[in-house]
């Protein structure tokens, strides 16, 4: 998965699992904040990536469209984590959230990526 898509996925995952709007996210690997608005309203994701100038929105689990990448993202809530899929790169991912800390495991690059909201 592309790093910028992974950051969006982390913000959306935090919004879903914490049931709170996200307005920015800190990427520990990139060592910087990214302005992303993300929220869940009636099982519908509404997000905007200010750094890329694009919307990401749609119904859960598999109709979330990333207008910047031109492809769909899937988010399946299972217990207290999200299993997902990035249709652009064909990568599975897993999101876990503890409070303000977000961890994304990207099966595409085989690594864990940490964020804070």
Secondary structure, 3 states (H helix, E strand, C coil): CCHHHHHHHHHHHHHHHHCCCECCEEECCCCEEECEEEEEECCEEEEEECCCCEEEEEECCCEEEECCCCEEEEEEEECCEEEEEECCCCEEEEEEEECCEEEEEECCCCEEEEEEC
